[in-house]
């Protein structure tokens, strides 16, 4: 089954298929009760709980782990925001919601356009929500793109906005907002949001694994959770919000929906990204979307000067502009180049990157490299001859790498082995429940399932078939708020 092909049929079986809901009559007495029950306390669940509680609902959050945070706390902490945030303006960048939407619709094809536009139009307000709830941002731009800054700078290019073809679609503006904390800030972000959950008055129960939904006359009215090893029915008077992560750590689901992800060495997430929330919703008729889509992180840079080298596939040919977003490269490497990729440098272009990658092969000619690596005879020679001929004029007509990164490569050459078995390919799932713009879980014909809402990686978010760093935390926090608000008023 092709990972990036058509939408696969839903999985079946005890570990990958739907989890049937329990009728309320079979549950007996509810041990816990609230207006809104939130399942999962990563960034999406936290924002759902905050928003519902601040709107006056009694909120109970169930978290499977001993502490909240989930995969959000493991992240770099980038939040994709734009449209003219105070940080963008202070750093001298002009952005609009329309430019942001144009970029995202191109970089993340297949996403829900209505959601993308709502996200972009509400981005500045959402930045304000985060700041008001304790997440600080420094008004300082960091020039090294594609990952969180090593210091506490607040803004970075995080999705290839400054590379082709996106420079022809919208003005290149950075939108990766980094909380004011050095380097990886996911844990700090979640500390801020979990503190806001407490201040908002939401009740939190940890070590509570949601197992099945409870329905009454077709309406979701609660969940059964295992709390400290005991089955505990929990009633939701207004709605249940599922925000319990994706399914990267459910091997049968990954094998069925996106098997290429299993070739990678470093799956991203926690053990609780097991797809259970998705399967619970399937048990009440929820539709799935984008289940074959994955993102693949790859630590190719920093430093960005490395993009002056050239990437070639197993045929010895270039296939993409080297200065594009690293997630775009990683997905291209795994899904369309069969994980057979090599990074060719000379003495002037090479540097040891953040994870210490070094050349595996060194040779005085392209012909020697073809033999050592096992590339087709003459392939790398032809690739470098063509690349160098254009690079002498500072041009890259084949793949449009920006002129400042284009220069001829001269022997001796060094080649970094970027094959999937030799490098850090880090995948995670992008598909999940189909939802409305307000987080209502939809059935096969697009009708909301009464009483059920979802947000974050449990859903098919606005990334669609693409990705930009910061979109998971952005999507999760923004649509988590909308799901919490909608559940609270049901």
Secondary structure, DSSP 8 states (H G I E B T S, - for coil): --TTSS------STTTS----EEHHHH-S-SEEEEEEEE--SHHHHHHHHHHHHTT--EEEE-SSSSS-HHHHHS--EEE--SS-HHHHHTT----HHHHHHHHHHHTTTS-HHHHHHHHHTHHHHHHHHHHTT--B-S-B--S-SS--SSS--EE--SSTTSTTGGGTS-----EEEBSSSS--HHHHHHHHHHHHHHHT-EEE-SEEEEEEEEETTEEEEEEEEETTEEEEEEEEEEEEE----STT-HHHHHHH-GGGGGSS---S-TT-SSHHHHHHHTTTB-EE-TT-EEEEE---SSGGGGGSEEEETTS---S-TTS-HHHHHHIIIIISTT-EEEEEETTT----TT----SEEESSHHHHHHHHT--TTHHHHHHHHHHHHHTTT--TTT---GGG-----SSEEEEE--TTTS-EEEEE--EE-B-TT-EEEBTTS-EEEEEEE-GGGB--TTTT---TTHHHHHHHHHHHHHHHHHHH-
